[in-house]
Structures are given as structure tokens and as C-alpha cells.
């Protein structure tokens, strides 16, 4: 339906980011969150979950590239037959980038997303982002990642990518020390964990907590930064952890500009 309304994400109760919604494509309440998808003249199709902007056609590649490429650049290049765990990532972009860029090195990707309705919405309204959700080497599970990790095999994953919403509500446990300990148990000795870790300007407490708890569990941690246009402050943080971070270089910003 055509509209002439404005969407505003209120952040920290003292600021907001406003976009004109030229058309509302979907608005529904799932078991876990409100899903809103709308059109914006400049950004294209936009997704918001519980009032927080997640991605748009214009910038989704920035987020997905930042998480996947940094994780992969910290695995030794001679490693193949990789087992990769993706936590969250219901839009499908992380999985798409993994298979598009590194398919010849991957044995299997396991993706655990709690909200099946987000996956369905992405398939319908972000088909290019969700393009690899039916890949033959993808094990797609709609369940709680915390429970999945609790019951997962030890020393199994080479890479764990955590693409979650902000750590509130059902995702609150994803920056706790106990969660990181359980993730580490599932990782091989050379394994790397990478997660989005919020705005370095407006979510300092969350970022500090994530880094502090990761440092209690892993030998090395490193935070790096990349742009994401619909996120507060535009510059977003990601934090990697493992027994050894092989490459601590930040990603060249030119890689995000198409």
C-alpha cells in the first residue's frame, strides 16, 4: 500500500533516525518481535525489527562483508573443509557471502535463527540477500542458538559468526561470559569467533561488556570497524576472538563502496 509516512528509530531515548516510507510492504508481529519492511526512495527496501533498523538494499553488503571477510581472513589459507556456525542472520546475507566468496573452502554452514518469520520475510522482500538459504551445504535451523550451542559437538567449528540483534530480550545472553565459554567449547583450537558488537559511540557499555567477557574466555580479542548506513552513528563495531588473531588490520573502507 502506498503511504506518505515517516519511520523513526528512537535510540537511547535521546536521538532518532528518520526515513520516509513511500510504501509499507510488511508489518507483522512474530512470536519474538515486530517485523516491518518498507520502501524508501534512496535506500530501497528497508527492514526494521522491534523498531530498530536492520538493513536496506543500499547498505546490507557493508554489514555482511564486514562480518564474513574478517572472520575468514583470520583462518589460515590452507584450511579447507570448513565447518562454520552462523548465529542469527535471518536475512540470509552472511550465508550468501560465505558461499559466494568461499564456497570451495566450505564443508558445511550451520545457521541457527530463532525467528522463522524473519527468514520468510527476507525470502520474499530481499531475495538477493536470501539467495543462498537453500544451498545444499547449508543446515538451516529455526531454534534458539543458546540451546543449540549447549547441545553442540565439541571442537567442531572452524568459524563462528554471530549476527544477532542488539543484546536485549531474547538476545540478551549473547554477550555474557557463559555464552562465550559454551561457544568456545564448540570451536576447534584454531577457531575464530566474530560478532557485531554495536556502536562505538552510542553503545559503549555493551561494547565494553562484550570485549571484557570475551577476554575472559579467549586468549586474543580484537575490535574492528566498518560503515553501516542505517545504524546509529554509521560506524559500527565488530569484535573477533580466538587463541590467535592472525590479521588485525581493519578492512579498507573502499571495499564497502560499490
Secondary structure in CASP SS format (residue, H / E / C, confidence):
PFRMAT SS
TARGET T0000
AUTHOR 0000-0000-0000
METHOD secondary structure of the structure
MODEL  1
X C 1.00
X E 1.00
X E 1.00
X E 1.00
X E 1.00
X E 1.00
X E 1.00
X E 1.00
X E 1.00
X E 1.00
X E 1.00
X C 1.00
X C 1.00
X C 1.00
X E 1.00
X E 1.00
X E 1.00
X E 1.00
X E 1.00
X E 1.00
X E 1.00
X E 1.00
X E 1.00
X E 1.00
X E 1.00
X E 1.00
X E 1.00
X E 1.00
X E 1.00
X C 1.00
X C 1.00
X C 1.00
X C 1.00
X E 1.00
X E 1.00
X E 1.00
X E 1.00
X E 1.00
X E 1.00
X E 1.00
X C 1.00
X C 1.00
X C 1.00
X E 1.00
X E 1.00
X E 1.00
X E 1.00
X E 1.00
X E 1.00
X C 1.00
X C 1.00
X E 1.00
X E 1.00
X E 1.00
X E 1.00
X E 1.00
X C 1.00
X C 1.00
X C 1.00
X H 1.00
X H 1.00
X H 1.00
X H 1.00
X H 1.00
X H 1.00
X H 1.00
X H 1.00
X H 1.00
X H 1.00
X H 1.00
X H 1.00
X H 1.00
X H 1.00
X C 1.00
X C 1.00
X C 1.00
X C 1.00
X C 1.00
X C 1.00
X C 1.00
X C 1.00
X E 1.00
X E 1.00
X E 1.00
X E 1.00
X E 1.00
X E 1.00
X E 1.00
X C 1.00
X C 1.00
X C 1.00
X C 1.00
X H 1.00
X H 1.00
X H 1.00
X H 1.00
X H 1.00
X H 1.00
X H 1.00
X H 1.00
X H 1.00
X H 1.00
X H 1.00
X H 1.00
X H 1.00
X E 1.00
X E 1.00
X E 1.00
X E 1.00
X E 1.00
X E 1.00
X E 1.00
X C 1.00
X C 1.00
X C 1.00
X H 1.00
X H 1.00
X H 1.00
X H 1.00
X H 1.00
X H 1.00
X H 1.00
X H 1.00
X H 1.00
X H 1.00
X C 1.00
X C 1.00
X C 1.00
X C 1.00
X C 1.00
X C 1.00
X C 1.00
X C 1.00
X C 1.00
X C 1.00
X C 1.00
X C 1.00
X E 1.00
X E 1.00
X E 1.00
X E 1.00
X C 1.00
X C 1.00
X C 1.00
X H 1.00
X H 1.00
X H 1.00
X H 1.00
X H 1.00
X H 1.00
X C 1.00
X C 1.00
X C 1.00
X C 1.00
X C 1.00
X C 1.00
X E 1.00
X E 1.00
X E 1.00
X E 1.00
X E 1.00
X E 1.00
X E 1.00
X C 1.00
X C 1.00
X C 1.00
X C 1.00
X C 1.00
X H 1.00
X H 1.00
X H 1.00
X H 1.00
X H 1.00
X H 1.00
X H 1.00
X C 1.00
X H 1.00
X H 1.00
X H 1.00
X H 1.00
X H 1.00
X H 1.00
X H 1.00
X H 1.00
X H 1.00
X H 1.00
X E 1.00
X E 1.00
X E 1.00
X E 1.00
X E 1.00
X E 1.00
X E 1.00
X E 1.00
X E 1.00
X E 1.00
X E 1.00
X E 1.00
X C 1.00
X C 1.00
X C 1.00
X C 1.00
X C 1.00
X H 1.00
X H 1.00
X H 1.00
X H 1.00
X H 1.00
X H 1.00
X H 1.00
X H 1.00
X H 1.00
X H 1.00
X H 1.00
X H 1.00
X H 1.00
X H 1.00
X C 1.00
X C 1.00
X E 1.00
X E 1.00
X E 1.00
X E 1.00
X E 1.00
X E 1.00
X E 1.00
X E 1.00
X C 1.00
X C 1.00
X C 1.00
X C 1.00
X C 1.00
X C 1.00
X C 1.00
X E 1.00
X E 1.00
X E 1.00
X E 1.00
X E 1.00
X E 1.00
X E 1.00
X E 1.00
X C 1.00
X C 1.00
X C 1.00
X C 1.00
X C 1.00
X C 1.00
X C 1.00
X C 1.00
X C 1.00
X C 1.00
X H 1.00
X H 1.00
X H 1.00
X H 1.00
X C 1.00
X C 1.00
END
